[in-house]
């Protein structure tokens, strides 16, 4: 499945839930979605708070939440996430990294 297909599926769910409607109690604004993304990312950290291992199923659920909010934020702000990822990877190959971090 492509990023666009995942985004379309996520948007279908949000639409079906009525969350894109103007009178939604959960306005799907870029600000609100960015906050939700940060909160979900923090929930990923909770799985490692007291150890190096996380329950794979629970971790997968949190990572999926992060990915869904990321897809939605990119959609709401008009960011072509696939292109942004490719551009960032290309840029990273040209970056200077601190000494000792090269491969």
C-alpha positions as CSV (number, residue, x, y, z in Angstrom):
1,X,0.0,0.0,0.0
2,X,1.3,3.5,-0.9
3,X,1.5,6.5,1.3
4,X,-1.3,8.0,-0.7
5,X,-3.5,4.9,-0.3
6,X,-2.9,5.0,3.5
7,X,-3.7,8.7,3.5
8,X,-6.9,8.1,1.6
9,X,-7.9,5.3,3.9
10,X,-7.2,7.4,7.0
11,X,-9.2,10.3,5.5
12,X,-12.1,7.9,4.8
13,X,-12.1,6.9,8.4
14,X,-12.0,10.5,9.7
15,X,-14.8,11.5,7.3
16,X,-16.9,8.5,8.3
17,X,-16.5,9.5,12.0
18,X,-17.7,13.0,11.2
19,X,-14.5,14.6,12.5
20,X,-13.9,16.7,9.4
21,X,-17.3,18.4,9.9
22,X,-17.3,22.0,11.1
23,X,-19.3,21.2,14.2
24,X,-17.1,18.3,15.2
25,X,-16.2,18.3,18.9
26,X,-12.7,17.3,17.8
27,X,-11.7,19.9,15.1
28,X,-9.1,18.3,12.8
29,X,-6.9,21.4,12.5
30,X,-3.2,21.2,11.8
31,X,-2.5,22.5,15.4
32,X,-4.7,19.8,17.0
33,X,-3.3,17.0,14.9
34,X,0.3,18.2,15.6
35,X,-0.5,18.0,19.3
36,X,-2.0,14.6,18.9
37,X,1.0,13.4,17.0
38,X,3.4,14.6,19.8
39,X,1.2,12.9,22.4
40,X,1.1,9.6,20.6
41,X,4.9,9.8,20.1
42,X,5.3,10.2,23.8
43,X,3.2,7.1,24.3
44,X,5.8,5.2,22.2
45,X,8.4,6.3,24.8
46,X,6.2,4.9,27.6
47,X,6.9,1.4,26.3
48,X,10.6,1.9,27.0
49,X,10.3,3.9,30.2
50,X,11.6,1.1,32.4
51,X,13.5,-1.2,30.1
52,X,14.9,-1.9,26.7
53,X,12.1,-4.1,25.5
54,X,8.5,-3.3,24.5
55,X,5.6,-5.6,23.9
56,X,5.5,-5.8,20.1
57,X,1.7,-5.7,19.7
58,X,1.4,-2.7,22.1
59,X,4.2,-0.9,20.4
60,X,2.8,-1.6,16.9
61,X,-0.5,0.0,18.0
62,X,1.3,3.2,19.2
63,X,3.4,3.4,16.1
64,X,0.3,3.1,14.0
65,X,-1.3,6.0,15.9
66,X,1.8,8.1,15.2
67,X,1.8,7.2,11.5
68,X,-1.9,8.0,11.1
69,X,-1.5,11.4,12.7
70,X,1.6,12.1,10.6
71,X,-0.3,11.2,7.4
72,X,-3.2,13.4,8.5
73,X,-1.0,16.3,9.3
74,X,0.8,16.1,6.0
75,X,-2.6,15.9,4.2
76,X,-4.0,18.9,6.1
77,X,-0.9,21.1,5.5
78,X,-0.5,20.1,1.8
79,X,2.8,18.3,2.4
80,X,3.7,15.6,-0.1
81,X,5.0,13.3,2.5
82,X,6.5,10.8,0.1
83,X,8.5,13.5,-1.6
84,X,9.4,15.1,1.7
85,X,10.8,11.8,2.9
86,X,12.8,11.2,-0.3
87,X,14.1,14.8,-0.3
88,X,15.2,14.4,3.4
89,X,17.0,11.1,2.7
90,X,18.8,12.7,-0.3
91,X,19.8,15.7,1.9
92,X,21.0,13.4,4.7
93,X,23.6,11.9,2.4
94,X,25.1,15.3,1.9
95,X,25.1,16.4,5.5
96,X,28.1,16.7,7.7
97,X,27.7,14.6,10.8
98,X,29.6,15.0,14.0
99,X,32.9,13.1,14.2
100,X,32.5,9.6,15.4
101,X,29.0,9.2,13.8
102,X,30.1,8.2,10.3
103,X,29.6,4.7,9.3
